[in-house]
């Protein structure tokens, strides 16, 4: 199929691709507390991640983001799920969520925020990015070989985030 047949044209719904990574170390999750100067998620805890650049596949982008933000290189990552985020209008976010098991390596400081190993049982005591209270339990309960989840985020008439997981 030639690229002209891909159906890409202005006015068609499109997504901005991003990655989100959760690295586990025993009963702990590697989180980043957003720097106070960040426009989004300042002082909130989130997974590691960022945009997928042109020419990158999702896994390569996740590995790059993990290295850039933590200094970790050899974390085996698996796709945990995908999230389509409908923010209204003609553009949304396509989020590729990865999970990895920490094996070795030293963390290095990140300009994105402060890295911290957070006990999974204490996550509710931390100021998390809004969706993580729903998303993280699903990721933490996954077993090797489980299929990736699929989810849709959208905003209701009161501008409240709604989260729906596929069957």
Secondary structure, DSSP 8 states (H G I E B T S, - for coil): --GGGS---TTS-EEEEEEEEEEEETTEEEEEEE-TT-SSSTT-EE-EEEE--TT--HHHHHHHHHHHHH-----EEEEEEEEEEE-STTEEEEEEEEEEE--S-----BTTEEEEEEEGGGGGGS-B-TTHHHHHHHHHT--TT---EEEEEEE-TTS-EEEEE--
